[in-house]
Amino acid sequence: MTAVRRWLAFLLLVPVVAGALFVGAGGGDGPPSPAARAARLSADVRCPTCEGLSAAESATPAAAAVRQEIRRRVDAGESDAEIRAFLVSRYGKDIVLTPEGTGVAALVWVLPVVAVVLGAGGLAFAFRRRRASGTAAATAEDRRLVEQALRQGVTR
């Protein structure tokens, strides 16, 4: 397979993978129910008194109060952003389990992807460079050393 064919196959694979990711990440069957929205929002915020648990996972009174407040606000018709903004104003920005997707917080999401892409590119460059250098030919000195080692190995 020539290098051009390999690159062509790789370039054709990229949109296929991107399309599969797009379809797989796509939403479901329309807007979620109020109960599903409240459950999702409760899973996205931290329990105010627990360490490492979401409000949905915790059984503490503080987590129950957060869940009730979220459900009340969902039933009142507030958007997810408005509910998160209220929780952040009341408990601080650490209440949100997932960082924002903008500003400096976006680095949390972008840097791992950049690291993987750069690592894969570096490996491809290193392999291509090594392949392009070819194989080294044995010198007369190399042949002499091999013959000498073979003779010593045979006589022992």
Secondary structure, DSSP 8 states (H G I E B T S, - for coil): --HHHHHHHHHHHHHHHHHHHHHHH---SSS--HHHHHHHHHHHBB-SSSSS-BTTT--SHHHHHHHHHHHHHHHTT--HHHHHHHHHHHH-GGGBSS--SSGGGGHHHHHHHHHHHHHHHHHHHHHHHHHHH------HHHHHHHHHHHHHHHH-
